[in-house]
Amino acid sequence: MRLVMPGCVGDIRSMPTFRVLMIITAMGLYLTMGASVFQALEGPIERETEENMAKLKMDFLNDHPCLSADDLETLLDEVVRASNRGVSASRNVTGGPNWSFGQSLFFSSTVVTTIGYGHVTPLSKPGKLFCMVYALLGIPLTLVLLSALVERLLLPATSLLRCLNAALGHLYRPFTIRLVHLTIIVMILVVFFLLIPAAVFDSLEPDWDYLDSFYYCFISLTTIGLGDYIPGDYPDQPYRPLYKVAATFYLIVGLTFLMLTLTVFYDIPQLNLSTVFSSMKLDEDPEKMRLSGSGVMGPGYGIGGLMMRDDYHHHDQRRSVVQIRPHLDDSPSPEDTTPVHARDIRVH
């Protein structure tokens, strides 16, 4: 799964050509830099592993002269092919079936959240067909679920922003209060969805250290899903089905809070990089105003502020907006004696 950042896609059409070329060039340079770093870091380890494997194969053939090199290669090819499909030739019986209910639930969650570890895949043609149909329906449903959960989480997030503005509005600029609010949200994400879960996985997985566990949490919640670390796949893992169900719950809750963090981040205009490259302002684009919820479409997430839904019915929709509006100069005017929080927090 690749997260689509709020506010980025719709702005491309309003960018001048040279700005689009700037982004393409920057992305190309970033990819080139990443490729160079990964090649320098991982290349030597790969060559060392290949040399060790070649030595092991040669030693094995010398110890078993009755076995030909071609027969050994055939066996290794089958082992690798089975491993790529999630079937291990090493202690596979004690490791438990790949398609128990807990493992199947875990696989279903990686499909609908588009994490897609790839460690276990459908082997039958009916299974592959069902996987496509299941993903086609499940991915939109998951997005709806995550959006609904984020909308509920925006209620306490908005209340926190109100409290910060009431306590600090007379001391700091609105942008500073927004940064404090974002910092608190990010710290909650890091502590409760990265640091603490990493410690839990470190204690449950015999082959993982803390860095491996933190790496798994980060790769999973960012929906990269490389599949090199999978919880509960160690042989003789106790309570494996329950472990898989708990990991599924962690992924869904973690993704929800990550989306909340991104929503709060992109709600700060000074941090929304799409506005830097866009030549059209929000109030100049009717379509974006409609999508942001500022028109007659009812409650929604606004680019200019956190919006929360108090109550709505079929014929009466109301919304409460906590909005810190950006200014060219956040400093108060000497003639203006109105407190900062009274000027910049408006509840409609």
N, C-alpha and C positions, 0 to 999 in steps of 0.2 A: 504494500500500500504506500502511496506517495501522497502526503498531505498537501492539499491545495490551500495556500495561505490566503486568508481573507483580504480582499481589496487589491489583489495582484492581477487576476485574470482580466477583469473588466476594464483595466486602465490601459491595456496594450493598444487598443484600437485608437486611443486618443494621443498616443505618443508620436512625435515626429520620427521620421525614418532614421535620422542619425542617432537618436536616443535608443531606438531599438537595436541598432548596430553596436552601440556602446555596450548594451547589456549582453548581446551575443558574444562580443569580443571578450568582455570580462568573464563570462561563463566559460568560454573556451580556454582562457588563461588559467582559470581556477581548476578546470579539469586536467589541464596539462601539468600544473603544479602538483595536484593530487596523485596523478599517475607516476610522476617522477619520484615523489616521496615514498609511495607504496613499493615501487620497484626497488628503490635503494634499501628499504627496510626489510622487505619480504623475499627479495631475490636470493640473497645469500643463504637464508634458512631453507628455501626450496631446494637449492643446489645441494646443500648439505644432506637434506633428507633423501634426495635421489641417490646420492653416493652411498648413504647408509643402507638404503633398500637394495641397491645393486649388490653390495657386499653380503647382505643377509641372504639374498637369493643364491649367490655363488656358494656361500658356505653350506646352505641347505642342499644344493645339488651335489656338492662334494661329499656330504655326509650320507646322501642317499643316491648312490650311483645308478641304481635300477630305475630311477625316475628321470625321464628326459626333460630338457628345458622347455620343449613345446607343450608337454603335458602340464608342467607347472604353470606356464603362462595361461593355458586354457582354464585351469582351476582358479587362478587369480582373477582372470577376467570375469568369471561367473560370480566370484565373491564380491568384486567391485560392483558389478551390475546389481546384485541383490542388495548391497549396502546402499546404493543410490536410490533404491526403492523402499528403503526403510527396514530391510530385513538383514539382520546381522548374523554372520556365520559363527560368531564367537559367543558362546553361552547364550544363544538366542532363546532356549527354552526357559531358563531361569529369569530372563529379562521380561517375560510377560508378552502377551499378544499385542500387536500394533493396533488392532481394531477392537479392543475392549471398549466399554461404554465411556469410561473416562478419557481414554485416548481419542476416541471418535469425537467426543464433545470438544476436546482441545483442538482437534483438527478442524472441526466445523467453525470454531471461533477464529482460527487463523485464516479461514477462507472468507468469512463475511467481514472481518476487519481488514482484509487484504494484507495482513502481515506475511502470510505465506512462507513459513520456514522451509518447506520443501523436503523435510526429512522423511515424511511419510506421504505417499501419494496413492491415489486409486490405481489399482492394477488391472481391473477388469474394464471392458468397454462400457457396460452399463454404469459402472461406478464413475467413469470419466464423464459420461453424458449427464448423469445426475449432478455431478460436481459443478458443471457449467450452469445448469438450470438453477441449482441451489445458490450459486454465487450471484447469478443475474437477479434473483429476487432478494437474496439476503443482504447484499451490499447496500442497496437503497434503504432497506429496512433498518440496517445498523446505523446508517447516517441519520435517519429520522430519530432513532432512539438516542444517539449521542447528542444530537441537537436539542432534543427535549430535556435531557439531563443537564446539559450546559445551561439552558434557559433557567432551570430551577436553581442551579448553583450561582447564577448571576444575582439572585435575590440576596443571599448573604454577602456576596462580593460587593454589591451596591451599598448595602448597609455599612460595610466596613469602610467604603469610600466616604460615605456621609460622616461617619464617626471621625475619620482622619481629618476631613475638612473642618468639622466643628472644633476639633482640638488644635489643629495647626493652621487653620485658614488665616488667622491674624498674624502669623509669623512667617509663613512661607508662600511662595508663588504657587499658582495652581499646577503648573507643570511639575514642580517638586513634589507636591502632594500625590500626583499621579504616579511618579516614580516610586515613592514610598509604598503606595498601594500595590504596584506591580512587583516590587521587591518582596513584599510579604507573600503574594501569591506564588512567586517563583520559589521562595524558600520552602513553602509547604509542599510544592511539587517535588523539589529535590530531596527533602528529608523523608517524607512519607511515601514517596513512590519510586525513589532511587536508592537512597542510602539505607533505609531500614529494610526494604525488600532484598537488597543486595546482601545484607547481613543474614537474613533468613535463608536465602538460597545458598549462601556460603556454608551455613551449618547443616543444610539438608543434602547438598550434593558433595559426595566424597572427592570427586575429581576437580572441583572448582575451588579456586581461591577467591578472595574478596574482589579482586580486579575482574576476574572472569564473571562473577555474579553481577557486578555493576555494569560491565559491558553488555551482558545479556539484557538487563533491565533497560538500558539506554537504547540498544538496537531494537528491542521489541516495542517500546513505547513510541519511538520515532517511526515505527512501522517499516523499518528497513528489512528486518526479518531475514538475516543471513542464513540461519539454520545451523550454525556451527555449535551452538549451545542450546540444548533442549532440556527443560526440567523434567525429572522423573524417568529418564531413559537409562539410568544406571542399572546394571543387573542387580537383582534382588532388592530393588527399591521398595521399602515397606509402604503400604497404603498407596500404591501407585495410582489407582483410579481416583481416589479422593484428592491426591496431590494434583492430578491433572485438572480436576474441577476447580480447585483453589487457584491454580495458575490461570485458568480461564477467567475467573472472577477478577483476579488482579489486573489482567490485561484490559478488560472492559472498563473498570473503574479508572485505571491509569490513563487510558486514552481519553476518557471523559474529562479528567482534570487537565490533561495536556491541552485539549481543545479550549477549555476555559482560560488557561494561561495565554494561549494565542489570541483569544478574543479580547482579553484585557490589554494585551500588548498592542494589537492593531487598532485599538480604540484610542490610543494616544497619537494624535496627528503628527507630533514631532518625531515619533519613532516609526511611523508608517512610511517606509521607503518608496512605496508606489506613488506617493504624492510628489516625491522629488522628481521622478521621471515623467509624470503626467502633466500635460499642458492644459488640461481641462479640470476645472474645479468641480466639487460636488454639486454646488448650486447651479452649475452650467449644464449639467447632464441630467435631464429628466428621468432617464431610465435608471441611473444609479440612485437618484433620490427616491424613486418608487421602490427599488429593491432594498434600500436602507430603512424603509419603513417611515419616511418622513412625509409621505403622501397619505392617501386615503386607504392604503393597504392595511392599516391597523398596526398592532404592536410588532416590534422587530428589534434588531440590533442596529443601532445607528453608528455611522463612522465617527460622528462628533461626540458621542457619549454613550454610556451604558444605559440601556433601556430595560426596564423590567415591567412585566405585565401584572397589574393589580387585579384586574377583573375584566372580563369581557363576555358579552352575550351576543345573540344573533343580530340585534339591532343597536347595541350600545357597546362600543369598544373604547376603553380608556387605557392610557399608559402613563406611567410615572417615569420621568426621565431625570436621571442624575447626570448633569453635564458640566464638565469643566471646559469652558471654551478657550481655545488658544488665542493669545493676543500677540501682536507684534512687540508689545512691551508689557510684561506682566507686572511691572512696578506700578503701585497706585499713584494717582495724581495727588499733588499736595492739597488741591481744593476738594478732593473727594474723601469724605470722612466715613463712607460706607465700608464696613469690614469686608475683607477679601472674600470670605466664604459667603457673604450675603450677595456679593456681586457675581461670583462665578459659579455658584451652585444654584441652579434654577429648577424647581420642581413644578411640572405642569400637570 
